[in-house]
Amino acid sequence: MIRGTDATGREVHESTKTTHKATAEGLRVKKEGGLLIEAVHGKKAVVTFDQAVESYLDNGGSDRFLGKFDTATGAYNGLMGHLNGVPLRKITQSDMNTIGKKLYPKVQSDTLNRQLWTPFIAVWRHAVAMEWADLRMWIRPKIPKGTTVVRTRPERAGTKPVEYSVAWEFVRKMSPGPASLMTALFYTGMRPIEMFALSSQMVNVPDRWITLNHSKIGEPRGVPLHEFLVPLFTPLVERGGILFLSRLGTPYPIDDGESGQMKTAIIGAQRRSGHRHVAPYTARHTTSTQLVIEGVHPHIKDQILGHAVDSMSRRYTNVPQAPMIAAINKLPVIEAWSQAPWMTDPIGHLTKFVAGTGRRTDLIKQSR
């Protein structure tokens, strides 16, 4: 047991988790050394990557691609396997490049970005927000200009934007429940996992504002609500609880950031509409691209999508921001979409099916 007072006057009572006296003494000396360094140089000198990950996850971050604890080996795999116990201040660009080559030696740059750099930078941003690390410009891998490499596999659905007319062609081929959720995605730019967890207390319909206390990167942010969504959101907020439910009246179950039930609805709509490249993340790419087309300032666009989060914006995430609301309202509205019956009565249409789906009647034997 480590007992005493650190250099700041804070009492310390921690178990060394060992009965071996020599080992316990070594741990005590190491702990006291760390406390002394922290007292002199601050948290930035001592916080390790795994400590930042723990805080990031406690604040709502995703553990996807960070690595898991392997009970068989007693160690972490993946990114945590390389950075567990490593002080943040000691992690370099060269370290990350080396880790990328070891973990993903034969992948394309977009896969390396998604599975290594995106989760790492999310944790790093959280550490910066907690004042445990300095803001850095990490260099992600890019496809060399002029490359003649040809993709030998089809692109993943959801990786590119579409016209809003195409979005409507896709959504109209969905049953009302998933259609209302996809509509919300196309007119907010929110991440699917954020929308799955969206509840009534997070939405201020009169002021056109959504407050997300925990985003993918573990930081709160505000999202403007397009006026087109007011008829859809009003009855859902009045009902209370999780806004978008499956036709069973239950929240969409989420596994690794995706919902199996929503995935089934997407596959069906892809087949019926012919737009097989559309998926939930298509909505986020579409929102981002359309805001650029509409001339929205990059900083405003990034704030809407949750890319630009500074200390000031974190402080006022629950306060509606007029520039962001004006920007989101520039997204085009399709008249037929606004007149869909489930747009004004999403609760009444929740259990209904789009034409061509639902209970099979073609297999019922007709009496002769």
Beta strands, then each sheet from edge to edge (+ up, - down):
strand 1: 2-5
strand 2: 11-14
strand 3: 69-70
strand 4: 75-76
strand 5: 203-204
strand 6: 209-212
strand 7: 221-224
sheet 1: 1+ 2-
sheet 2: 3+ 4-
sheet 3: 5+ 6- 7+
end
